[in-house]
């Protein structure tokens, strides 16, 4: 997963407009949330008199690499802050730190939600409006945490990867939060094959969980309606779930 993910993200970065990469300086950096050296996060606080929603992003890298800095390639933080939405990007332990235990990584990441609850007043966060997002391995983490933790508003997924069948499908139930999946990868990408996004949507449909699945035209999955950019569609989806104008 690591090698193909790296190639995929390199191609994506080459085609990403420089202006879209601009991310403001985080309000707080390397905030510790757990017991591992990598259990740290960055937080961007929206300027609002009222408690704000928060989007939590988990990076990709095959559970062996990657960094919270990846948020700038998937989430336009500046746009979210303008809409009074705070953002968090998370580092987490890799398999080499957990004796190759996927559940240990997932359970460590669940602590992020507890930290948000603990700091809700300080960070001006509405604890009832928390959404999770992730790319590749981070997609699996956000889905695991989102289906294991009560009160998650929505999931925004990028590049649903290999591992979906044995890590996530069994956790899909009617009480799962609504989700939107952007499966940009072509059928030649074995790690992020379009079938994994379709697989998850089928499981959600079966349990009557709202699940929107889009692509950029590199596979047979439909593009977002109205030819909108997927980042715009994801933001609109989250704002709708948070009942924001």
N, C-alpha and C positions, 0 to 999 in steps of 0.2 A: 504493500500500500504506500509506503514511504516514497519510493522512487517515482512511481507514476503520479502520485499527488504532487511531488515537487515539479515534475515536468508540466503538469496541468496548470499549476499556479504560476509558473514562469511565463507560460503562454498568455495567461490572463493578464499578468502584470504588464507585459509588453504592449498590450492593446488597451490598457486603462489610461484614460485621459489624465494628464498630470494634475489639472485643476481638481479633478474628482478625488485625488489622493490627499488633498489638503485636510489635515485633521488638527483642530485646535489643541493646545496644551491641556493635558488632563488636570483636573482640580486636585486630585490626589493620585500618587503613583506608588506601585509596589505595596499596596495595602495587604497585610498578611491575613489570610482567612482560614488556614489549616496548618497541618503539622509538617508538610514537606517543604523543602527549600523552594520549590517552584509554586507553592500555594500562595500566589500573590495576584493582585488585580489592580487595574487602573480605573479611576472613576471620573466621569465628566458630569458636573452638576449643572442642570439647566437653571437659568435665572427665572424663578417664578415665586410669587407670593404663596401660591397653593402647592401642596404636595404633588409631585409629578410622577408619571409613569416612568419605568426604567427598562431599558433593553439590555440584556446580558449576553455577551458574545463569547463563544468558545472557539479557539482557532483549530485549524487542521494540521495534519502532519503524521498520520498513521500511528498515533499514540507513541511516537518515537522522536518527534521533532516538532518545530513550529514555535510561534511566539505570539503573545497577545497583541503585538504590533500589527498583525494581519487584519485587524478590524477595519483599518483604513481602506482596504481593498473591497470590502463587502458592505460596510455600513457607513454612509455619509454622516458622520457624527455631527458636523456643523449644521446640517439640515434638521437633524433630530433635536438639537439644542434650540434651534429657532422655533420649533413646534412645541417647546416646553417638555421635551422628553430627555431624561438623563440617560447616560450610557455607561456600561461597564464592560471591560474586556479582561478575560481571565487566562492566566497561565495555570497549568495543572501538572501533576506528576506524570511521568511517562511509564511505560511498561517496565523499563529497567529499574525504576524506583519502587515498583510494587510487586516484585517477583512475578512479573508477567500476568498480573491480575487485572482484568478489565473492571470487575465490580469494585475493586479498591479505588480505581480512578474515579468511577462514577460516584461512589459514596463520598469521596473527598470533595468533589465538585458540588454535591448537595449542600455543603457547608457555606457556599457562597450565598445561598438563599437565607440561611440563618444569619449571616453577617449583615445582609441587607435589612432584615427585620430588626436587628440590634441597632443599626445605625440609621434607621428610617427617619427619625426626627432630625438628627444632625445633617443628613444628606437631603432632607426634604423630599422623601420618597413615599409614594402611596403604596403601601404593602399589598393592596388588592389589585394593583395594576403592574405586574411583573411579567415580561415576556422574555423568552430565551431564543437565542439564535446561534448558529454554528455552521462551519464548513467542514465537509468530509468527516474526519474523526470527531470534530467539534459538533457536527450534526448529530452523531450518535449520542454524544454526551448531553446535548440539549434535549434530545428526545427522551433519553433515560431519566434525566433529572425532572423534566417536564411531566412525565407520566408517573413519577414516584413522589412528587411533591404536590401538596394541595395548594390551590389558589393561583396557579400559573395561568395567565390570561391567554397566551398564544405562543406558537412556535414559528420561527422564520428560518427555513432550512436552505442551505446551499450545498449542491453536490452530494446528494445522498449516496453513501458509499457501500462497498462490500462490507459485510458484517451486519447488515440490516436484518437479515432473516433470523439469525440466532441471537442477536442482542436486543432487537426492538420489537419485532412483530408480536411476540408473545406478551408484550406489555400494553399493546393497544386494546383499550376497552372504551365503552361508551362515555365514560367520564373524562376522557383525555381532552386536553385543550385543543382548540381549532389550530390548524397549521397551514402554512403556505410553503411550497417546495419549489425552488428554482433549480432545475436539472439542466445545466448548460452543456454538460459533457456529451460528446458524440459516442456512438456505439463502439468505436475503436478503443475507448477508455474502459478497460476491464475493471478498474477499481471503482469508477463512478459511472458505470454503465447505466443508461436510461432505465433499464429494467428494475433497478433498485428504487427509483422514485415511483415507478408504476406499482411496484410491489407494496410499498408503504401506503400509497393512495388506495389500493384495492382493500388493504386491511382496514383502513379508516372508513371507507365506504361501507364495508360489511358491518362495522360497529356503529355506523351512523355518526361518525366524527367528521366535522367539516374539514375538508382537505382540498386545497387548490394546488394544482400541479402545472407548472409552466416551464418553457425552455426558451432559448434564444434562436431557435431555428437550426441548431446543429444536430437535431435528432427528430423523431416523429412526434414528440410531445408538443402540443399547441403553444404558441407564443402568448404573452399577456394580451388581454383585450385592448383594442384601440392602438396597437403598436406602441404601448407605453414601455418605458424602460423598467426593467424588473425592480430596480431599487425604489422607483416611485411607487410601483404596485405594492411592494412589501410594506413601505411606510403607510400607504393608504389602508392596507389590510389591518395593520396594528392599530392605527388611529380609530378605525371603525370598531375594533374589539374593545378599545378603551373609551369609546363613546366621545371621541374628540372631534371637533369640527375641522 
